[in-house]
Amino acid sequence: MKIYGPVPSWRLGNSLGVDLVEAPPGYCKACPFNCLYCHLGHKGHFMLEPASMELPPKDFGILEKKIIETKPDYITFSGQGEPTLNLNLGYAAQRIKEICDVPVAVLTNACFAARKDVRANLDNCDVVIAKIDAPTQQLFEKINRSARGIKLANIIDGIKLINTKVCIQTLIFSCGSVTNADDETLNALLDVYRDINKSKPIEVLLGTVTRPSDDENLQFVDSEKLSEIADRITKECGIKARYFSESEKEQKNVRRKISFDQLGVEITDLLLRRPCTREEIISRFDGSDAAIVLDRLVDKGVLGLKLLDYKKGHYVVL
């Protein structure tokens, strides 16, 4: 188990990450998906079967200390691996609730949500943010590029059976000839939201490609477009919808006392799991000479900078 961050999240505020499934050596992630827009890159290890993975007791002590230091709004299962691949996810959520009263979220592609044991794990969390980027199997395979045999219909049916709070997250974007931003696809996505909401009340979270990927053909949609789609979801489906807006991003500073060496370790651990801007990193390690350490790591070639048109600025990446 690896603890990283906290990171600024437009969905969850000041979010402290917990990675339950680390990627094998030589791979950037462990996941049944290889999404076009994945900010971790596309050299992924396809893991197709959930398993019980060890969660050392000492890691919960490290987590407790970091919770006290960073005062997160949420503790979020995410990172290099699809969290539901670890069948100890539910146990981890229970242990965290014994440690603190911070709500627990999980970011998941929900590809195993049809499994009763996986849903039982998810039900120990306070909120499940489940990915649905496409309304049809054909487009699902083009966008999310899942392992063979994974069916969108099974994902949707599984989500309907989750007992805890569910948010559906959709990234609206284009990549060459592949898009979910056209009117026909958006109309069909609204039908999917309606269908799920009949069985399981949901909230919809709309984002776009705001983080760097190794695919140069990705094209974001602007906040105005996301706002229009969110309004349609609310008016036509009766479902609450929120959307990513840079102007609404939380700017909270987290003051911590960390040595230069430890700061370098924490920053690289974070960037293995989530690209961040320089400003985002400094805000989460305020008072810890983060700017100096970042510049040194960039000068040494440990970290790099990548321009992203959406931000008109640079992300720090490994």
N, C-alpha and C positions, 0 to 999 in steps of 0.2 A: 504494500500500500504506500503510495507516494502522496504527500500533501504539498500543494503548490499554491502560489498566490499570496494574498487575495488579488482578484482582478476586477476591473470595473465592468459590470454587465448591465445593459439597458433593460434586460428582463428581470434581473435579480439583485440589482444594486451592488453592494460590496460582497463579492462572492468568493469564498474560500474553497478551492478545488481539492477533491480527493479522487485519486486515480486508483481504481481497484484492479485494473487489468493492464499491466505494462507490456509494451511491445517487445517481442524477442529481439536479440541483438541483430543489427543489420536492417531492421524494419522500422518504419516511422509510426506504425499503428497496428493494432490487432482488432479487426472488425470484419463482419460479414459484408460490409458495404465498401465501395471505393468511389465515393461521390465525386462528380466532376469538380465541385468547388472546394473540396476538402483542404483546409488550411494546413493540415499535417503533411501533405504531399500524397503521392500515389504509389509509393513502394510499401504497400500494406501486406500484412500477413492475414489471410482469410482464416478466421476461427469460426467454425460452424456449429459448435456444440458447447453450451454452457457447462461449466465444471466448478467444483468447489476449490477455490484458490486461497491459500493461507493468508491470514491477516494477523501478523504478529502483535501481541498485546502491547509491546513497547510503542508501536506506531500510534495507538490511541492516546498514550501519554504525550507524545510529540504533538498530536492534533490538539489535545486539550490546552497545551501551552500556547499554541499558535492562535487558538480561538480567543484566549485571554488577551494576547498581544494585539490582535487585529480587529476584534469586535465585528465579525462579519454579519451581514444581513441574512445570508444563506450559506449553508454548507452544501456544495454541489458535487455529486458524483459525475465525473467527466474525465477527459484526459486523452491518453494515447489509446485507450481501449474502450470498446462498447461495454458500459458498466454491467449490463445484464448477463454478460458472459460469465461473471463471477456469481455463483449461486450463494455466496456468503454476503451478497449485497444487503439482504434484509437484516442479517445479524449486525452488519456494520451500521445500518441506520438505527437499530435499537441501541447499540453501544453509544452512539453519538447522542442520542436522546437522554441517556443516563448521565452523560458528561455535562450537557448544557441544554438550554431551551431555544437554541437557534434552529429555525426550520431547516429541513433537509429536502433538497431538490435533486432530481436526476435528469440528465440529458441523455436521451436514448433514441435509437432508430426504431425501437419497438418491434424488431423483426422476430423476437421470441415471445411477444405478448400473448400469443395463443396458448402458451404453456402455463398450466396452473401454478407450477412452482415458481416461475418467473414473476407472474402476477402477484403471488403472495409476497415476494420480496419487494416489489414495487409498492405494494400497499403499506409497507412500513415507512415510506417516505411521505412528506407533506404535499409535494407536488411532483408530478411526472410531466416533463416537457418532451413530447413525442414528435418525431419528424414525419411529416407527409409533404412531399414536394410535387407529387404528380397524382392525377386522378385515374390514370389507366396503367395497366401492367406494362404496356409498350413504352410509355414515357418514363415510368418508374425505372425500368431497366436502363434507359438511356441516361437518366440523371443520376440515380443512386448506384447504378452498376453493381448490383448485389450479386452474391454468390448464386450459382444456379440452384433453382428449386424454391427460392424465396418468393412468396406470392403477396402482392399488395393486399389482396382481399383478406388473407389471413391476418395481416397486420391490423387492418381496420377492424376486423371482428374481435381481435384480441384487445385492442384499445377500448372497445365498448364494454369489456368485462372488468376493467380496472376499477377498483372501488375508491381509491383516493382521488384527489383533485388532478385533472388532466388539462394541460394546455397543448394544443397542436401548433407546432412551429413549421412554417413554410418559408423557404428562401425563394424569392422571386428574382429571376435572372435569365440571361441568355448566354449561350456558348456556341458560337457558330450557328448551325441550323437547329440546335436544340434549345427550346425555350418553354417556360411555363408562364410567360408574361403576356401571351396573346389572349384575345377575348374568349375564344373557344375553350382553351384550357382553364382559364379563370372561372368561366361559367361551370365547368365540370368540377372544379375544386370546390366551389360553393355547394354543389350537390353532395360532395363527400362530407363536408362540414355538417350539412343538414342531417345527413344519414347518421353520422356518429352522435350528433347532439340529441337525436330522438331517444337513443338508448343511454347515452352518457353525456350529461351537460359538460360543455367544454368552453375554453377561451382560446382564441386564435392569436398567435404571435407571428407577425410578418416581418421578415428581414430581407436583406439582399447580400450580395457578395462584398462585404466590407473588410475582409481580411485577405492577405495575399495567398495565392496558390501557385503551383508550378505550371498551371495552364494559363497562357497569355491571352486566350480568346474570351475569357469571362467578361461579361458586361453587366454592370449593376443597373438597377432602376432607381430613380430618385425618390426622395421622401414624398413628393407630391403624388406620384403614382401609388406608392404604398398607402398613403392617406386615402386616396380614392377607393382602393380595394378594401381597406378596413371599413370605410363608410358603407360600402356595399354589403359586406358581411354582416354588419350590425343591422342595417335597414332591411335587407332581403332575407336574412337567416335568423335574426333575433339573437345573434351570438356576439358577445363582447369581443372586440378585436383591438389589439395594440400593434403599433408598428415602430420600426427603428427610425429614430431621428437623431442626428448628430447633436443638434442643439439641446436635446433633452437628456443627453448622456450625463450620468452622475460624475461629479468632479471631486468627490470626497478624498481627503488626504489621510493616510494612515501613518502615524508616527511610530517608529520602532527603533530600537537600539540593536544594531547588528554589526559584527566585525566585517572588515573588507572581504576577508576570505569567505565567510559564510554568506555574505551578500552575493558574491559571484556565483556560489553554488545555487542559491535560491533563484537567482535570475535565470540561469541556464536551465534549471529544473522547470521553471515556469514556461520558458520559450520552447522547450521540447513539446509542450502540450497546447500552447496558445500563443500565436504571434501577438505582440503588443507594440504600441507606439512608445517612443521614448518618454513622452509625457505620462502615459498610463503607468509605466514602470516606476517613474520617479514619484508619482502620486501615491503609489502603494508601498513605497519604501522611503517615505519622506523622513528626513533627519538622519539618513543612513549613508550619506555620500553616494547615493545611487548614480548620480550623473557622472561622477568621477570613475566609478567602477565600470559603468556602461561604456564610456569612452575608451577606457583601457582595453576592455574585451573586444571592442570594435577594431582598435588599433592593432591588436594582436591577431586579428582574423578569426577569433573564436565566434564572434557574432558578426552579422552583416546587416545592411540596410536595404530595404526594398521599397521602391516607390509604388504607391497604389493610387490610381487616378481618383478613386472615390474620395479619398482623404485629402488629396492634394498635399500629401506629406509622406513621411517614411515610417514604415514599420521596422522594428528590430526583430531579426530572425536568426536562427541557428544555421 
